[in-house]
Amino acid sequence: FPLSPRAPVGTVQPPEAHPRPEGGSLATTFKIFLLFAGLMVKVPVGLYFSCKLLLFQSLLLMSPDDSGFYATIVAVVGLHVVLAVFVFIVWKEGMPDWREEKNE
C-alpha cells in the first residue's frame, strides 16, 4: 500500500527495505579481518612457546636446539591453518547466494 511522503500523524509506515550488499557488509568483513590478524600473531607464537617448553623439552626431553626446530615447524603449520580458515571464511562470505536464487 503506497503512502504519501507526508502521511498524517499517527500513521504507521512500513520500514524501508534496504538491500543487503552482495558478499556481506564491510563492517563484518573488517571485524573478521581484525580477528584473524590477531590470530595470525597469537597462534604461531603461542604454539611455538607451548610446544617448545611443554611438549618437546619437558615431555620428550629434547635439547633446546632440537625443540626449537620442531616447535618452529608446529608454529608454521598452525599459521597455515589459520590462513586457510581465513581464506575459506572470506571466500564463503563473498559467494553469491545462488541457492536462494535457484529456489525462486
C-alpha positions as YAML, in Angstrom:
chain: A
units: angstrom
residues:
- id: 1
  name: PHE
  ca: [0.00, 0.00, 0.00]
- id: 2
  name: PRO
  ca: [1.70, 3.17, -1.16]
- id: 3
  name: LEU
  ca: [1.82, 6.01, 1.32]
- id: 4
  name: SER
  ca: [2.49, 9.62, 0.55]
- id: 5
  name: PRO
  ca: [5.73, 11.12, 1.87]
- id: 6
  name: ARG
  ca: [3.67, 13.30, 4.23]
- id: 7
  name: ALA
  ca: [1.50, 10.75, 5.94]
- id: 8
  name: PRO
  ca: [-0.84, 12.03, 8.65]
- id: 9
  name: VAL
  ca: [0.46, 11.96, 12.20]
- id: 10
  name: GLY
  ca: [-0.11, 8.63, 13.87]
- id: 11
  name: THR
  ca: [0.08, 6.66, 10.62]
- id: 12
  name: VAL
  ca: [2.46, 3.73, 10.79]
- id: 13
  name: GLN
  ca: [4.65, 3.33, 7.77]
- id: 14
  name: PRO
  ca: [6.36, 0.04, 7.00]
- id: 15
  name: PRO
  ca: [10.14, 0.12, 7.34]
- id: 16
  name: GLU
  ca: [12.00, 0.62, 4.13]
- id: 17
  name: ALA
  ca: [13.77, -2.44, 2.88]
- id: 18
  name: HIS
  ca: [17.47, -1.89, 2.45]
- id: 19
  name: PRO
  ca: [19.07, -4.27, 0.01]
- id: 20
  name: ARG
  ca: [21.88, -6.31, 1.54]
- id: 21
  name: PRO
  ca: [25.14, -5.63, -0.22]
- id: 22
  name: GLU
  ca: [26.44, -8.65, -2.06]
- id: 23
  name: GLY
  ca: [29.00, -10.54, -0.02]
- id: 24
  name: GLY
  ca: [28.10, -9.13, 3.39]
- id: 25
  name: SER
  ca: [28.70, -5.79, 4.95]
- id: 26
  name: LEU
  ca: [32.02, -4.00, 5.08]
- id: 27
  name: ALA
  ca: [31.94, -3.82, 8.88]
- id: 28
  name: THR
  ca: [31.57, -7.60, 9.17]
- id: 29
  name: THR
  ca: [34.45, -8.14, 6.77]
- id: 30
  name: PHE
  ca: [36.62, -5.72, 8.72]
- id: 31
  name: LYS
  ca: [35.79, -7.46, 12.02]
- id: 32
  name: ILE
  ca: [36.73, -10.82, 10.51]
- id: 33
  name: PHE
  ca: [39.98, -9.32, 9.23]
- id: 34
  name: LEU
  ca: [40.87, -7.89, 12.66]
- id: 35
  name: LEU
  ca: [40.07, -11.19, 14.37]
- id: 36
  name: PHE
  ca: [42.28, -13.17, 12.04]
- id: 37
  name: ALA
  ca: [45.05, -10.56, 12.10]
- id: 38
  name: GLY
  ca: [45.26, -11.12, 15.85]
- id: 39
  name: LEU
  ca: [45.09, -14.88, 15.44]
- id: 40
  name: MET
  ca: [47.90, -14.80, 12.85]
- id: 41
  name: VAL
  ca: [50.18, -13.35, 15.52]
- id: 42
  name: LYS
  ca: [48.96, -15.15, 18.64]
- id: 43
  name: VAL
  ca: [48.58, -18.70, 17.31]
- id: 44
  name: PRO
  ca: [52.13, -19.20, 15.97]
- id: 45
  name: VAL
  ca: [53.77, -17.52, 18.97]
- id: 46
  name: GLY
  ca: [51.61, -19.46, 21.42]
- id: 47
  name: LEU
  ca: [52.19, -22.75, 19.62]
- id: 48
  name: TYR
  ca: [55.93, -22.16, 19.42]
- id: 49
  name: PHE
  ca: [56.49, -21.49, 23.12]
- id: 50
  name: SER
  ca: [53.97, -24.01, 24.41]
- id: 51
  name: CYS
  ca: [55.29, -26.80, 22.18]
- id: 52
  name: LYS
  ca: [58.93, -25.91, 22.80]
- id: 53
  name: LEU
  ca: [58.69, -25.75, 26.59]
- id: 54
  name: LEU
  ca: [55.87, -28.14, 27.45]
- id: 55
  name: LEU
  ca: [55.86, -30.78, 24.75]
- id: 56
  name: PHE
  ca: [59.38, -31.10, 23.39]
- id: 57
  name: GLN
  ca: [61.60, -30.09, 26.33]
- id: 58
  name: SER
  ca: [59.51, -31.29, 29.29]
- id: 59
  name: LEU
  ca: [57.74, -34.37, 27.96]
- id: 60
  name: LEU
  ca: [60.04, -35.58, 25.20]
- id: 61
  name: LEU
  ca: [63.25, -34.36, 26.90]
- id: 62
  name: MET
  ca: [64.76, -32.84, 23.74]
- id: 63
  name: SER
  ca: [67.61, -30.37, 23.70]
- id: 64
  name: PRO
  ca: [66.72, -26.67, 23.42]
- id: 65
  name: ASP
  ca: [68.01, -26.52, 19.83]
- id: 66
  name: ASP
  ca: [66.04, -29.55, 18.67]
- id: 67
  name: SER
  ca: [62.90, -28.47, 20.49]
- id: 68
  name: GLY
  ca: [63.15, -25.02, 18.91]
- id: 69
  name: PHE
  ca: [63.42, -26.57, 15.45]
- id: 70
  name: TYR
  ca: [60.36, -28.78, 15.88]
- id: 71
  name: ALA
  ca: [58.38, -26.05, 17.63]
- id: 72
  name: THR
  ca: [59.04, -23.79, 14.64]
- id: 73
  name: ILE
  ca: [57.56, -26.41, 12.33]
- id: 74
  name: VAL
  ca: [54.47, -26.69, 14.53]
- id: 75
  name: ALA
  ca: [54.10, -22.88, 14.59]
- id: 76
  name: VAL
  ca: [54.35, -22.63, 10.79]
- id: 77
  name: VAL
  ca: [51.74, -25.36, 10.35]
- id: 78
  name: GLY
  ca: [49.48, -23.56, 12.84]
- id: 79
  name: LEU
  ca: [49.87, -20.32, 10.91]
- id: 80
  name: HIS
  ca: [48.92, -22.06, 7.68]
- id: 81
  name: VAL
  ca: [45.81, -23.50, 9.31]
- id: 82
  name: VAL
  ca: [44.75, -20.01, 10.47]
- id: 83
  name: LEU
  ca: [45.38, -18.62, 6.98]
- id: 84
  name: ALA
  ca: [43.40, -21.43, 5.34]
- id: 85
  name: VAL
  ca: [40.43, -20.85, 7.65]
- id: 86
  name: PHE
  ca: [40.62, -17.10, 6.96]
- id: 87
  name: VAL
  ca: [40.64, -17.62, 3.19]
- id: 88
  name: PHE
  ca: [37.75, -20.08, 3.43]
- id: 89
  name: ILE
  ca: [35.60, -17.72, 5.51]
- id: 90
  name: VAL
  ca: [36.28, -14.74, 3.26]
- id: 91
  name: TRP
  ca: [35.65, -16.83, 0.16]
- id: 92
  name: LYS
  ca: [32.41, -18.19, 1.61]
- id: 93
  name: GLU
  ca: [31.26, -14.68, 2.57]
- id: 94
  name: GLY
  ca: [31.91, -13.38, -0.93]
- id: 95
  name: MET
  ca: [29.96, -16.14, -2.66]
- id: 96
  name: PRO
  ca: [26.65, -15.12, -4.19]
- id: 97
  name: ASP
  ca: [23.54, -16.68, -2.72]
- id: 98
  name: TRP
  ca: [22.95, -18.94, -5.71]
- id: 99
  name: ARG
  ca: [20.98, -21.45, -3.65]
- id: 100
  name: GLU
  ca: [18.35, -18.84, -2.80]
- id: 101
  name: GLU
  ca: [18.15, -17.69, -6.43]
- id: 102
  name: LYS
  ca: [17.81, -21.29, -7.63]
- id: 103
  name: ASN
  ca: [14.80, -21.97, -5.39]
- id: 104
  name: GLU
  ca: [12.90, -18.89, -6.55]
...
